[in-house]
C-alpha cells in the first residue's frame, strides 16, 4: 500500500491477509500505542457509491458488538480513495489454519470452539445482526485459546420488520446455507447452518460438499444429504452427529431456531447428558392471536318471554341433561379402552432389513418412516443405519419410528496418485470419496514427498470410503562412506577404491625422490566418515624417467685346466672398476667334460675375471 500512515494515526507495519473484498494489514495505533488490524477495501469497490455506503453502515453496525468472542471494531475511516476499518488484532491462528495443521480436531475441542462461536452469534443475533459468512477463515483463535469471530463488518443489520432477501449474498460457497445458495431470505438460522458445516469440517478435516464449480457445490447444499465418513463416525458420539444433523437441516424450520438452544445442547453433551433432540427438529412457540373486536349484542332488559314458553324451555333442558348424562355413562363404559393408550419399548432396528423392521413394528402397532437413504459401505443395502428414537425409548402405540436406510457402498474408480505430492493425493482421494490408508516411506530417485506406489492400483473399482495405501518417496538414500587410504596407489587403483566418492581436482607434482605415477596426498583423511558423493582432491607424483638398457641373459663358458683334478674356481664381474664375485665353487674335473657354463645377465659390454685356486686364470669380455 502506498500509504504508511492512515488517518494520521495508524502506522502500517505489514500485510497479513488478502481477502476477496479487502486487504488486511497489521498496524500500530500511535495515539493509544497498541497493535491493531486494519481492513482496507479493494480498489475495485471504491467507485461503487451504493457499496461504499453499505460498507460504512455495516461496519458501524458491527462496531456496536462488544464481546470477548467477537473481534472488536475500533474505528471506521477514509483517506483519499482508501476506505478502511480498524479492528482488534488477534495474535494466533485462524480455524482453517488449525484444521490444516492438525488434520481434524477431537470432538471435545470442536464442541468447545463451536460453543464459543455460538455465544458470539447469540450476541449479534440479539442486535439483529446476521454474519452471513461464517467459515473457518473468519474464526480466529488467540494464543490463549479464546475463539473470536471476525468479519461482522460484511453483515447487514436487520430489524424485526425487515428480513434480507437477495440473490447476491456475500460468503464462501463451501459454507453456504441452502437459502443462500437459492438466493432466498437469510436470517439467524442461516448462520447456524454455516456453523454446522464448520463443525463438520472440524470433526472430519474436510468440507462435506465439493465440486468443480461454485454452482455445483451450491446445488449440493440444496439437494445432497450431509454424511459423516465411516471411519470418523466411530470416534464421534452419536449425540454430536445428531447435533451436526440438526444444525444442517435443509429447511430452516428444522434447524436450531436460536443460538441459545445450540449452546444448551452442547453443554449437555459436555456434561455427558444426552440432549433431548426433537424428532422433527422443530420448536414452535405458542402464539397469542389477537381476534378482531366485534360489537356485542346487548340484551334488551325490557324483552320478556311469555311464562308458558319459560316452562317449556325448563322441561326441555332437564330432558337434554338426562340424555347427555346417560350418553356419557355408556360412552365411558364402551370407550374406556380407547382412551388408555398402550406404551411400547422401541426395539433395536439397526442393521435390520427394512421389510423385517416393518413387520416387527406392525406387530407392536408402531409405524416406520424412511427419513433418508444414504450410501454406507458398512451397512448392507436396504438395511437400517440409524433410528429415531433410539432403542429402549418408551413410546405410545401408533408412534412413527424414523430410520435412515443404507444404499450400500457406492462403487468408485481409484484415481492415479503416482508422482503426486502427498497433500495433492489426499485432496484427490477426498474428491473421490476415498480415504488415505497406511502411508509408508521409502528411498527413491523421485522427489521427496511424492507418491511412488499405491494399493489398490489406479482404475481399480472399490467401494466408496475404501482406504488407499500409499508409499511415499523419502528422496535419494544418503550412504555414509569411510574414506580409504589411496596414498602410494596409482590413479587407476585409487578410482576403484574411491567408489562412492567424487574425485575432484587432481594436482601433479614432480619429485624423483618418490615413486613415480602414484598418489602422494589426498584431501580427505583416511578413515574419515563422509556422505556418499563427497568430493576428494588428489595429488599425484609424475615425472619422465630415462629409458633403461635392456637386460639380457647369457651363459659364460670357461675352459677348465687339464693339469688339475680338483681346484677352486672363482668368477668375478667387473662393473665400473669394481669387482663382484658371481661364482665361487670347488670343481672336480672328472665331473665335467673339460668346460663349465655359468649364467650371467647384463647389458652392453661386461668384463669377467676367472681365478683358479686364487690365481688369475683368464679374463673374458662378453657383449650382451
PyMOL commands that set and color helices and strands:
alter all, ss='L'
color gray80, all
select helices_A, chain A and resi 43-45+49-62+95-102+107-126+136-138+152-154+173-175+178-182+188-204+214-223+230-233+238-247+252-254+259-270+307-334+336-339+354-363+422-431+491-497+589-591
alter helices_A, ss='H'
color red, helices_A
select strands_A, chain A and resi 5-6+10-18+22-29+34-41+73-79+82-88+92-94+129-130+139-142+147-149+156-157+164-165+185-186+343-345+367-374+384-388+394-396+400-406+411-413+435-442+451-455+461-463+467-473+480-482+502-509+518-522+529-531+535-541+552-559+566-575+578-588+595-602+605-612+615-623
alter strands_A, ss='S'
color yellow, strands_A
deselect
rebuild
show_as cartoon
